[in-house]
Amino acid sequence: MASPAVDDYLKTIYHHTEWQPDRITPSQLALELGLAPSSVTEMVQKLAAQGLVTHRPYGPVSLTEAGELRAAAVIRRHRLIETWLVREFDYTWDEVHDEAEVLEHTVSDRLLDGIDARLGHPSFDPHGDAIPDAAGHVNREPFVALGDAVPGHRGRVLRISDRDPALLRLLDDAGLRPGTRVEVRDASTLVLDGAPLDLPDGAARAVWLSA
């Protein structure tokens, strides 16, 4: 049954393991969603009863195949809408997340297919996150978080988290976007176009590079 609340849970669980391997715990899920742990526990039990997640008491939560397909569909809607707003309506990449949160629950499948076709079937959103195709498949190359990259590592910026709009604006002003080629000097300094770039606080946890 269609439910924005269910979709938000599935989307959050899906997103948690996109760029790191650890499964999400109920307490982390409660923190991400801004809800009371008791409410999250109750909803996780309902999702498990619907065959959308697997969960054991006090353990992490995982999507089932059905849950992953549904989550990928919601993620696809969100990221296509973000890409559409940036390309067609001159939104900046730090402005689109909240708009997409609203529109993902209201845009029809027909309109979404039209948006996808108009954009040329993009594989990535403005932040570098993969856009699942209609079957839920994604293409994602090997990656390393900036905070885990060794000095001297060279690669392209694959993804910048959209969690902090202020950080996105700072990195954009510095010329750092998905596709930018950099060399790692340390977790707080990159070499960009031959010149050192001192990164703002939080960047090491928000930037992913090609491995």
N, C-alpha and C positions, 0 to 999 in steps of 0.2 A: 504494500500500500504506500502511495506517495506521501511523504512527510518531510517537510524541511528540517525538523529536529533530527529525524533518523539520518537524513542525508548529511547533516552537519557532523554527526558522530562518525559516520563512515568516512567522510572526507578527512577528518582530523586523524583518524587511525591510519588511513592510507598515506597521508602526507608525512606522518611521523617517521616512517621507514624508507622514504624515498632517497634520503641523502645520508643515512646512517643505518646500521643493521639492527639496533636494539628495538625490540617491540615495546609498545607503549603500555604503561601500567594504568590502572584505574585512577590513581592519584594524579598522574601526569595528565590524563585525559580530563579530569576535573579542573586542573589548573589551566589547561589550554582553552577549555570551553567556558571558564569562569563560573562553574557550577559547584554546588555542594557535593562532596563525595558520595553521600547517601543517594542523591538523585542520579548520579552517574552509575552507581552500582545497580540501581533498579533498572535503568535503561539498558545497561549491558546485558542484564538477565533477559530482558525482552528481546534484544537483538539476537542473543544466543537461541532463544526459543523460536525465532523466525529463521534460523539457519544462516544468519548474516555474519556472525562472529563465533569464535571459540574462546572459552575463558574458563579457568579454574579459580577457585577462591584464593585471593591474595596473589594471584599470578598475573602475567601480562595478558593483553587482549590481542587477538589476531583476526584478520578477516578470513572468512571462508571464500571459496571460489565465487559463490553468488554475491557475497558482500564486496569482494574486490571489483567485480564487474559493475555493480551499482555505484561504488565509490568512484571508479574510473569515469563513469558517465557524468557524475556530478563535477568531478575535477575538470573533465573536458569542457563542460559548459562554462565553468568559471574562467578557465584560462583562454578559451576562445573569446569570451566577452571582454576580458582584459585586453587582449590583443586588438580586438575591434575598436575599443575605446581609444587606445593609443594611436592606431593607424588612421582611423576615420574621423575622430572627434577631437584630436589634438590634446587628449589627456596626457599628463606626464605619468611616468611609471610609478610614482609614489602616490598617485591619486586614485588608481583604478581598483584597488582591492575592495574597498567598502562598497563601491558601486556594483562591482561584480557579485558581491555577497547578496545583494538585493535582487539583481536581475537574473541570477542563475536559477531562481525558483519561479520566474514568471515568463521567461522567453520560451516560445513554443519550439518543438523539435523542427518544424518546417523553417522557422526563422533561423534557428541555429545552423541548419544545413546550408541555408543561404549565406549566412555570415562566413561559414567555413569555406564555401566556394569562392566568395568574393575576395577573401584574404589569401586564396591560393593554397588552401589546406596546410596551414603552418604546423610545424612540428614542435615549436617552442614558443612560450609566451614572452613578454618583454623582460621578465626577470631571469629567463633561461630555464624555467621549469618546463618539462616535457608535457606536451598536450597529447593525451591518449587519442588513438583513432577511434572510429565508431565501434570497433570490436574490443576496445579496452587495451590495445597494445601500445607500448611506448618504445621509443628508441633513446637509449641513454648510454653514453660512452663512459669508460672508466674514469673515476674522479678522485680527487683528494681535497679535503677541507684545507683552507689556507692555514689554519692553526696546526695542522698535522704535516704540512709540507716542509721538506728539509731545505735549508739554505742552498741556493743555487738551482732549485727546481725551476724549470721553465715550462710554461703552458699557457693555454687560453683560459680566460675567465668563462666558466660554464654557467654559473648561476650565482645570483645575489639575492639573498632572502628579502622578501617584501614585508617582513615583520615590523621593521622600524622605518617609517617614511622619512624621518629626518636623516637617518644614515644613508638612505637611498639618494637623497638630494646631495649630501656631501660627496658621496662616491661619484655621482654623475658630474658634479662640478670639477672633480679631479680627473675626469676622463675615463673612469673605470666602468665598463659595461660588459655584458656577455659578448664574447668574441674578441675582447682586448687581449693582446699577447703581453705577458709580463714575466719577470724573473723574480723569484722570492729572495729577498735579502734576509729577512726574518719575519716573524708573525705580524709585525707592525710596520714593515717597510717593504715595498716592492720597487722594482726598477721598471719604469714605463717609458718607452721611447728613449732609452739610454740615460734617463734621469731618475734619481731616487724619488719615491713618492711615500711620504709618511702618512699612514692610514689613521683615520679616526678610531676612537674607542669602539669596540664591538665588531670591527671589520673582520677580525680573524675568525669569528664565529658565524659570519654572514656571507662569506665568499667561498666558492668552490672552484677548483681549477681542474683542467684536464690532467689525467695521470700520466 
